[in-house]
């Protein structure tokens, strides 16, 4: 019997606008960042002609206190609401210590070596995050140590609590590329990701042994008009069938404190 696969096609025109303001208080050695962004637009189903308008609003901020050259304390908080009224919180709280210039120790609920391949939640790229990038594990409670050999070369490692499991993670930074991997001590699951940025091309690959793999690519096709082509695809590792795919074009532009992304 011949099997027929049903393909559902969607067309979306999205507009994303955000503002980010950074304030430096040199007297109290504090840096404060505030953020607000809204993402939305109509989505038309080619299959059944239904029209939906998914929308998200995200607000938040971050503060860092650096009393001296070898230590700092920082906290980040943000919330996102969508058109259904669902609220999603984001938070970080950590302390960093630099016993020597090239070594940094970070403790708390922090960005792990894996999470560092994802943008901060209170940035434009953090709210406008691709599916592939969103599959990379997020922040967790634990600690890490990072050795910076130069501006372009670094090595990090740490251990973190993730639910009822514990992850061991490592990251490597080299010119144009970031690589990270993890191993779950109890479940024996593992995964990794790599991000490459070179001139007009950006690529992110991710894999986890539990469920999926993905690839995101963005190519800048017009330097003058800030115009990009992108592809975002995902696969199930059980049978390597494609579980999602998204392709399109977007343009970035900004006016003073406001920046926008218009995508199709």
Residue frames as qw, qx, qy, qz and C-alpha x, y, z in Angstrom:
[[0.000, 0.890, 0.457, 0.000, 0.00, 0.00, 0.00],
 [0.422, 0.465, -0.018, 0.778, 1.44, 3.36, -1.01],
 [0.365, -0.630, -0.428, 0.535, 2.00, 5.81, 1.84],
 [0.216, 0.739, 0.227, 0.597, 1.15, 9.47, 1.26],
 [0.409, -0.305, -0.375, 0.774, 2.74, 12.19, 3.38],
 [0.020, 0.900, 0.409, 0.152, 0.69, 15.30, 4.06],
 [0.465, 0.038, -0.094, 0.879, 2.67, 18.52, 3.82],
 [0.101, -0.891, -0.425, 0.126, 1.28, 21.62, 5.51],
 [0.465, 0.325, 0.060, 0.821, 2.64, 24.88, 4.12],
 [0.236, -0.826, -0.376, 0.347, 2.59, 28.11, 6.11],
 [0.389, 0.556, 0.083, 0.730, 3.26, 31.67, 4.99],
 [0.438, -0.744, -0.351, 0.362, 4.22, 34.19, 7.65],
 [0.297, 0.669, -0.043, 0.680, 5.10, 37.89, 7.60],
 [0.622, -0.593, -0.383, 0.339, 6.63, 38.86, 10.93],
 [0.153, 0.786, -0.141, 0.583, 7.66, 42.19, 12.37],
 [0.733, -0.430, -0.360, 0.385, 9.91, 42.30, 15.37],
 [0.113, 0.794, -0.111, 0.587, 10.74, 45.57, 17.14],
 [0.739, -0.486, -0.339, 0.322, 12.84, 45.99, 20.26],
 [0.070, 0.882, -0.206, 0.419, 14.69, 48.57, 22.28],
 [0.833, -0.280, -0.282, 0.386, 17.72, 48.14, 24.52],
 [0.004, 0.908, -0.165, 0.385, 19.30, 50.83, 26.70],
 [0.788, -0.109, -0.375, 0.475, 22.60, 50.48, 28.61],
 [0.186, -0.919, 0.080, -0.337, 23.43, 52.78, 31.52],
 [0.715, 0.102, -0.455, 0.521, 26.84, 52.87, 33.23],
 [0.437, -0.882, -0.021, -0.174, 27.04, 54.14, 36.82],
 [0.616, 0.455, -0.450, 0.458, 30.77, 54.74, 37.27],
 [0.261, -0.607, 0.419, -0.623, 30.33, 55.97, 40.85],
 [0.762, -0.270, 0.439, -0.391, 28.75, 52.75, 42.14],
 [0.068, -0.377, 0.886, 0.263, 30.53, 50.51, 39.60],
 [0.557, 0.322, 0.719, -0.265, 27.23, 49.28, 38.13],
 [0.136, 0.138, -0.618, -0.762, 26.08, 48.59, 34.58],
 [0.475, 0.341, 0.655, -0.478, 22.33, 48.39, 33.96],
 [0.084, 0.045, -0.717, -0.691, 20.60, 47.17, 30.79],
 [0.514, 0.331, 0.527, -0.590, 16.86, 47.41, 30.10],
 [0.006, -0.052, 0.827, 0.560, 15.03, 45.67, 27.28],
 [0.558, 0.392, 0.493, -0.541, 11.58, 45.57, 25.68],
 [0.073, 0.227, -0.745, -0.623, 10.58, 43.79, 22.49],
 [0.688, 0.305, 0.422, -0.506, 7.48, 42.69, 20.61],
 [0.032, -0.212, 0.854, 0.474, 7.31, 40.00, 17.92],
 [0.520, 0.396, 0.648, -0.391, 4.23, 39.27, 15.87],
 [0.249, 0.341, -0.515, -0.746, 2.51, 39.03, 12.54],
 [0.831, 0.173, 0.126, -0.514, -0.18, 37.12, 10.65],
 [0.211, -0.272, 0.917, 0.201, 0.38, 33.47, 9.74],
 [0.721, 0.296, -0.092, -0.619, -1.64, 32.09, 6.83],
 [0.575, -0.110, 0.810, 0.044, -2.07, 28.32, 6.39],
 [0.301, 0.313, -0.598, -0.674, -2.03, 27.33, 2.73],
 [0.083, -0.099, -0.990, -0.063, -3.76, 24.04, 3.58],
 [0.089, -0.603, -0.787, 0.097, -6.92, 25.27, 5.31],
 [0.111, 0.628, 0.223, 0.737, -6.66, 29.05, 4.82],
 [0.519, -0.760, -0.362, 0.149, -6.81, 29.69, 8.56],
 [0.280, 0.688, -0.181, 0.645, -5.24, 32.94, 9.77],
 [0.671, -0.611, -0.319, 0.274, -3.57, 33.30, 13.17],
 [0.170, 0.858, -0.182, 0.450, -1.61, 36.15, 14.75],
 [0.806, -0.343, -0.299, 0.380, 0.99, 34.77, 17.18],
 [0.083, 0.843, -0.152, 0.510, 2.50, 37.58, 19.25],
 [0.737, -0.352, -0.385, 0.431, 5.03, 37.76, 22.07],
 [0.049, -0.905, 0.119, -0.407, 5.97, 40.67, 24.34],
 [0.813, -0.180, -0.333, 0.442, 9.18, 40.46, 26.36],
 [0.073, -0.897, 0.170, -0.402, 10.49, 42.92, 28.96],
 [0.876, -0.355, -0.165, 0.282, 13.44, 42.62, 31.30],
 [0.068, 0.927, -0.303, 0.211, 16.76, 43.90, 32.47],
 [0.877, -0.036, -0.283, 0.386, 20.19, 43.05, 33.78],
 [0.192, -0.936, 0.223, -0.193, 22.43, 44.65, 36.38],
 [0.855, 0.101, -0.303, 0.409, 26.10, 44.00, 37.06],
 [0.360, -0.916, 0.162, -0.074, 28.05, 45.26, 40.06],
 [0.831, 0.271, -0.231, 0.427, 31.84, 45.18, 39.73],
 [0.438, -0.897, 0.000, 0.067, 33.40, 46.53, 42.92],
 [0.355, -0.692, 0.531, 0.336, 36.95, 45.63, 41.87],
 [0.388, 0.561, -0.593, -0.428, 38.94, 44.15, 38.99],
 [0.139, 0.219, -0.966, -0.022, 38.70, 40.52, 40.14],
 [0.091, 0.335, 0.904, -0.251, 35.04, 40.03, 41.13],
 [0.316, -0.053, -0.214, -0.923, 31.52, 40.93, 40.03],
 [0.271, 0.305, 0.844, -0.347, 27.90, 40.08, 40.85],
 [0.254, 0.074, -0.432, -0.862, 25.17, 40.09, 38.22],
 [0.370, 0.326, 0.804, -0.333, 21.49, 39.33, 37.88],
 [0.193, 0.029, -0.555, -0.809, 19.12, 39.08, 34.92],
 [0.309, 0.358, 0.790, -0.391, 15.34, 38.94, 34.95],
 [0.271, 0.138, -0.434, -0.848, 12.77, 38.95, 32.15],
 [0.495, 0.303, 0.747, -0.323, 9.23, 37.79, 31.40],
 [0.131, 0.087, -0.635, -0.757, 7.53, 37.02, 28.11],
 [0.506, 0.349, 0.596, -0.516, 3.78, 36.94, 27.46],
 [0.090, 0.051, 0.769, 0.631, 2.14, 35.57, 24.31],
 [0.379, -0.165, -0.317, -0.854, -1.28, 36.04, 22.74],
 [0.627, -0.336, -0.682, -0.169, -2.78, 33.25, 24.88],
 [0.473, -0.781, 0.110, -0.393, -1.74, 34.93, 28.13],
 [0.934, -0.164, -0.164, 0.272, 1.00, 32.39, 28.90],
 [0.132, -0.936, 0.312, -0.092, 3.84, 33.90, 30.94],
 [0.918, 0.112, -0.189, 0.330, 7.41, 32.60, 30.58],
 [0.350, -0.914, 0.183, 0.092, 10.12, 33.80, 33.03],
 [0.766, 0.419, -0.259, 0.412, 13.87, 34.05, 32.43],
 [0.437, -0.880, 0.165, -0.090, 16.50, 34.57, 35.14],
 [0.752, 0.284, -0.381, 0.457, 20.21, 34.47, 35.86],
 [0.418, -0.874, 0.163, -0.186, 22.05, 35.19, 39.10],
 [0.918, 0.082, -0.161, 0.353, 25.77, 34.67, 39.42],
 [0.333, -0.886, 0.257, 0.195, 29.09, 35.76, 40.81],
 [0.811, 0.497, -0.156, 0.267, 32.36, 35.81, 38.87],
 [0.556, -0.752, 0.271, 0.226, 35.85, 35.63, 40.34],
 [0.717, 0.633, -0.206, 0.206, 39.13, 36.16, 38.49],
 [0.742, -0.599, 0.108, 0.280, 42.02, 35.04, 40.72],
 [0.414, -0.322, 0.434, 0.732, 44.34, 35.71, 37.79],
 [0.279, 0.475, -0.170, -0.817, 43.71, 37.73, 34.64],
 [0.353, 0.223, -0.743, -0.523, 43.30, 34.76, 32.29],
 [0.243, -0.206, -0.945, 0.070, 41.04, 32.63, 34.55],
 [0.424, -0.233, 0.057, -0.873, 37.39, 33.28, 35.45],
 [0.100, -0.192, -0.955, 0.201, 35.29, 31.22, 37.89],
 [0.416, -0.205, -0.165, -0.871, 31.49, 31.65, 37.70],
 [0.076, -0.181, -0.932, 0.304, 28.99, 30.30, 40.26],
 [0.363, 0.268, 0.345, -0.823, 25.18, 30.45, 40.51],
 [0.620, 0.529, 0.575, -0.073, 22.32, 30.09, 38.06],
 [0.086, -0.672, 0.387, 0.626, 24.39, 30.94, 35.05],
 [0.734, 0.574, -0.225, -0.285, 24.94, 30.44, 31.35],
 [0.836, -0.261, 0.451, 0.171, 26.71, 27.10, 31.00],
 [0.247, -0.372, 0.640, 0.625, 29.30, 26.33, 28.27],
 [0.252, 0.404, 0.819, 0.319, 26.36, 25.04, 26.18],
 [0.066, 0.848, 0.478, -0.220, 24.16, 28.05, 26.90],
 [0.204, -0.659, 0.206, 0.695, 26.88, 30.44, 25.75],
 [0.214, 0.066, 0.727, 0.649, 26.08, 29.36, 22.19],
 [0.003, -0.735, -0.653, -0.184, 22.67, 31.00, 22.68],
 [0.107, 0.504, -0.030, 0.857, 22.06, 34.78, 22.88],
 [0.014, -0.119, -0.635, 0.763, 20.98, 36.47, 26.12],
 [0.074, 0.606, 0.792, -0.008, 17.18, 36.62, 26.66],
 [0.002, 0.862, 0.258, -0.437, 17.26, 40.42, 26.85],
 [0.134, -0.409, 0.494, 0.755, 18.70, 40.92, 23.38],
 [0.607, 0.411, -0.157, -0.662, 17.05, 41.11, 20.00],
 [0.503, 0.300, -0.784, -0.208, 18.57, 37.82, 18.84],
 [0.066, -0.050, 0.899, -0.431, 17.49, 36.24, 22.14],
 [0.527, 0.340, 0.455, -0.632, 13.81, 36.92, 21.53],
 [0.697, 0.550, -0.208, -0.409, 14.07, 36.30, 17.78],
 [0.351, -0.453, 0.817, 0.056, 15.73, 32.91, 18.40],
 [0.576, 0.251, -0.629, -0.458, 15.70, 30.20, 15.73],
 [0.931, -0.212, -0.055, -0.292, 14.30, 26.73, 16.45],
 [0.825, 0.242, -0.403, 0.315, 17.74, 25.13, 16.11],
 [0.194, 0.459, -0.474, 0.726, 19.36, 27.49, 18.61],
 [0.582, -0.431, 0.184, -0.664, 16.44, 27.12, 21.07],
 [0.951, -0.093, -0.278, -0.099, 17.15, 23.35, 21.30],
 [0.493, 0.367, -0.557, 0.558, 20.53, 24.02, 22.94],
 [0.540, -0.526, -0.596, 0.277, 20.30, 23.55, 26.76],
 [0.071, -0.872, -0.070, -0.478, 19.64, 26.73, 28.72],
 [0.015, -0.623, 0.529, -0.575, 21.01, 28.14, 31.97],
 [0.819, -0.315, -0.480, -0.020, 21.37, 25.97, 35.09],
 [0.498, -0.819, 0.239, -0.157, 22.63, 26.03, 38.68],
 [0.941, -0.027, 0.005, 0.339, 26.29, 25.13, 39.02],
 [0.268, -0.844, 0.269, 0.379, 29.76, 26.43, 38.40],
 [0.823, 0.496, 0.089, 0.261, 32.29, 26.77, 35.59],
 [0.446, -0.659, 0.268, 0.543, 35.87, 27.80, 35.03],
 [0.645, 0.742, 0.147, 0.108, 37.11, 29.54, 31.90],
 [0.568, -0.441, 0.278, 0.637, 40.66, 30.04, 30.70],
 [0.468, 0.873, 0.118, -0.072, 41.16, 32.83, 28.16],
 [0.756, -0.139, 0.249, 0.589, 44.46, 32.46, 26.33],
 [0.163, -0.045, 0.264, 0.950, 43.76, 35.47, 24.11],
 [0.429, 0.259, 0.123, -0.857, 40.77, 37.41, 22.75],
 [0.659, 0.260, -0.449, -0.545, 40.07, 34.61, 20.26],
 [0.606, 0.082, -0.790, 0.040, 41.00, 31.43, 22.19],
 [0.443, -0.402, 0.462, -0.654, 39.28, 30.14, 25.31],
 [0.495, -0.050, -0.866, -0.047, 38.48, 26.87, 27.09],
 [0.460, -0.342, 0.325, -0.752, 35.72, 26.32, 29.67],
 [0.478, -0.112, -0.871, -0.032, 34.34, 23.44, 31.76],
 [0.343, -0.257, 0.406, -0.807, 31.72, 23.02, 34.47],
 [0.179, -0.239, -0.954, 0.028, 29.08, 20.90, 36.15],
 [0.336, -0.119, 0.017, -0.934, 25.39, 21.79, 36.52],
 [0.291, 0.239, 0.853, -0.362, 22.15, 20.51, 38.02],
 [0.363, 0.051, -0.464, -0.807, 19.47, 19.90, 35.38],
 [0.785, -0.247, -0.263, -0.504, 16.29, 18.61, 37.01],
 [0.872, -0.420, 0.232, -0.096, 17.12, 15.28, 38.65],
 [0.893, 0.250, 0.034, 0.373, 20.29, 14.90, 36.58],
 [0.346, -0.792, 0.221, 0.451, 23.75, 16.45, 36.54],
 [0.729, 0.667, 0.036, 0.151, 25.53, 17.60, 33.40],
 [0.572, -0.480, 0.288, 0.600, 29.25, 17.85, 32.74],
 [0.509, 0.831, 0.221, 0.036, 29.94, 20.45, 30.06],
 [0.539, -0.370, 0.282, 0.703, 32.90, 21.84, 28.15],
 [0.436, 0.871, 0.211, -0.080, 33.34, 24.62, 25.61],
 [0.614, -0.161, 0.309, 0.708, 36.02, 25.78, 23.21],
 [0.279, 0.915, 0.142, -0.255, 36.36, 29.16, 21.54],
 [0.577, -0.116, 0.435, 0.681, 38.57, 29.61, 18.47],
 [0.068, 0.315, -0.224, -0.920, 38.53, 32.23, 15.69],
 [0.459, 0.052, -0.420, -0.781, 35.07, 32.51, 14.11],
 [0.672, -0.137, -0.688, -0.236, 33.87, 29.36, 15.94],
 [0.416, -0.394, 0.572, -0.587, 32.38, 28.25, 19.27],
 [0.640, 0.002, -0.749, -0.172, 32.04, 24.57, 20.17],
 [0.392, -0.357, 0.584, -0.615, 30.40, 23.01, 23.25],
 [0.611, -0.056, -0.757, -0.226, 29.28, 19.58, 24.45],
 [0.497, -0.417, 0.445, -0.617, 27.59, 17.97, 27.45],
 [0.493, -0.009, -0.869, -0.037, 27.11, 14.57, 29.11],
 [0.632, -0.495, 0.052, -0.595, 24.35, 13.73, 31.60],
 [0.030, -0.436, 0.854, -0.284, 25.82, 11.66, 34.45],
 [0.537, 0.025, 0.716, -0.446, 22.67, 9.72, 35.40],
 [0.758, 0.480, 0.275, -0.346, 20.78, 9.27, 32.13],
 [0.587, -0.194, 0.586, 0.524, 23.96, 9.02, 30.02],
 [0.479, 0.796, 0.356, 0.102, 22.50, 11.35, 27.43],
 [0.461, -0.390, 0.218, 0.766, 24.82, 13.64, 25.55],
 [0.435, 0.813, 0.366, 0.124, 24.88, 16.33, 22.92],
 [0.464, -0.337, 0.149, 0.805, 26.72, 19.26, 21.48],
 [0.356, 0.887, 0.289, -0.056, 26.59, 22.32, 19.28],
 [0.537, -0.128, 0.244, 0.797, 28.84, 24.38, 17.07],
 [0.219, 0.914, 0.275, -0.200, 28.42, 27.97, 15.93],
 [0.576, -0.012, 0.318, 0.753, 30.43, 29.49, 13.08],
 [0.189, 0.929, 0.224, -0.228, 30.37, 33.15, 12.06],
 [0.535, -0.200, 0.389, 0.723, 32.53, 34.23, 9.15],
 [0.031, -0.049, 0.351, 0.935, 31.98, 37.45, 7.24],
 [0.489, -0.017, -0.184, -0.852, 28.49, 37.19, 5.65],
 [0.706, -0.097, -0.651, -0.260, 27.68, 33.61, 6.76],
 [0.357, -0.384, 0.630, -0.572, 26.44, 32.30, 10.11],
 [0.715, -0.020, -0.646, -0.267, 25.80, 28.61, 10.82],
 [0.429, -0.395, 0.634, -0.508, 24.67, 26.75, 13.95],
 [0.663, 0.028, -0.719, -0.207, 24.55, 22.95, 14.26],
 [0.441, -0.399, 0.581, -0.556, 23.13, 21.12, 17.29],
 [0.663, 0.007, -0.725, -0.186, 22.61, 17.48, 18.31],
 [0.435, -0.395, 0.623, -0.517, 21.28, 15.70, 21.36],
 [0.149, 0.126, -0.975, -0.108, 21.12, 11.93, 21.77],
 [0.291, 0.260, 0.745, -0.540, 17.60, 12.08, 23.25],
 [0.472, 0.616, 0.560, -0.291, 15.49, 13.44, 20.41],
 [0.519, 0.824, 0.226, 0.004, 16.70, 15.79, 17.69],
 [0.544, -0.192, 0.257, 0.776, 19.31, 17.55, 15.59],
 [0.280, 0.894, 0.328, -0.124, 19.12, 20.87, 13.80],
 [0.535, 0.001, 0.245, 0.809, 20.87, 23.32, 11.53],
 [0.123, 0.918, 0.285, -0.247, 20.41, 27.07, 11.13],
 [0.547, 0.063, 0.293, 0.782, 22.04, 29.13, 8.37],
 [0.140, 0.918, 0.251, -0.273, 21.87, 32.85, 7.63],
 [0.590, 0.130, 0.319, 0.731, 23.54, 34.51, 4.65],
 [0.034, 0.749, 0.134, -0.648, 23.77, 38.28, 4.25],
 [0.590, 0.428, 0.549, 0.409, 22.91, 38.90, 0.61],
 [0.219, 0.797, 0.164, 0.538, 22.95, 42.71, 0.73],
 [0.501, -0.182, -0.371, 0.761, 25.39, 44.65, 2.88],
 [0.012, -0.221, -0.097, -0.970, 23.78, 47.95, 1.90],
 [0.555, -0.351, -0.255, -0.710, 20.21, 46.95, 2.77],
 [0.275, -0.283, 0.789, -0.470, 20.96, 44.51, 5.66],
 [0.830, 0.126, -0.127, -0.528, 19.09, 41.74, 3.85],
 [0.245, -0.367, 0.893, -0.091, 19.47, 38.07, 4.83],
 [0.773, 0.025, -0.497, -0.393, 18.38, 34.65, 3.55],
 [0.311, -0.413, 0.758, -0.397, 17.92, 31.95, 6.21],
 [0.732, -0.024, -0.624, -0.274, 17.19, 28.26, 6.63],
 [0.349, -0.383, 0.662, -0.542, 16.19, 26.53, 9.88],
 [0.776, 0.040, -0.524, -0.348, 15.66, 22.74, 9.77],
 [0.449, -0.434, 0.673, -0.396, 15.29, 19.96, 12.33],
 [0.645, 0.155, -0.709, -0.240, 15.44, 16.16, 12.28],
 [0.839, -0.417, 0.187, -0.295, 14.35, 13.33, 14.57],
 [0.012, 0.597, -0.802, -0.023, 17.34, 11.17, 15.49],
 [0.706, -0.006, 0.660, -0.256, 15.13, 8.06, 15.70],
 [0.724, 0.406, 0.535, 0.156, 14.63, 7.85, 11.94],
 [0.317, -0.282, 0.286, 0.859, 16.29, 11.05, 10.68],
 [0.177, 0.691, 0.615, 0.336, 13.02, 12.29, 9.22],
 [0.106, 0.264, -0.051, 0.957, 12.70, 16.06, 8.94],
 [0.177, -0.561, -0.747, 0.309, 10.40, 17.22, 11.75],
 [0.069, 0.901, 0.264, -0.337, 10.34, 20.90, 10.83],
 [0.547, 0.143, 0.312, 0.764, 11.65, 23.30, 8.23],
 [0.054, 0.918, 0.268, -0.288, 11.57, 27.06, 7.81],
 [0.544, 0.094, 0.309, 0.774, 13.06, 29.17, 5.06],
 [0.092, 0.919, 0.382, -0.025, 12.78, 32.87, 4.35],
 [0.437, 0.425, -0.023, 0.793, 14.26, 36.32, 4.08],
 [0.342, -0.835, -0.370, 0.222, 14.53, 39.11, 6.64],
 [0.349, 0.630, -0.041, 0.693, 15.76, 42.69, 6.80],
 [0.506, -0.550, -0.410, 0.523, 17.13, 44.57, 9.80],
 [0.186, 0.636, 0.079, 0.745, 16.94, 48.33, 10.40],
 [0.465, -0.499, -0.508, 0.526, 17.21, 50.68, 13.36],
 [0.022, 0.759, 0.120, 0.639, 16.33, 54.21, 14.48],
 [0.235, -0.669, 0.412, -0.573, 18.05, 55.57, 17.63],
 [0.360, -0.322, 0.789, -0.380, 17.20, 53.13, 20.48],
 [0.807, 0.215, 0.383, -0.395, 14.77, 51.04, 18.42],
 [0.017, 0.349, -0.834, -0.427, 15.69, 48.18, 16.10],
 [0.784, 0.244, 0.248, -0.515, 13.40, 46.07, 13.92],
 [0.192, -0.178, 0.901, 0.346, 13.43, 42.88, 11.89],
 [0.695, 0.353, 0.062, -0.624, 10.98, 42.36, 9.06],
 [0.185, -0.266, 0.923, 0.207, 10.80, 38.79, 7.81],
 [0.777, 0.222, -0.126, -0.576, 8.84, 36.63, 5.38]]
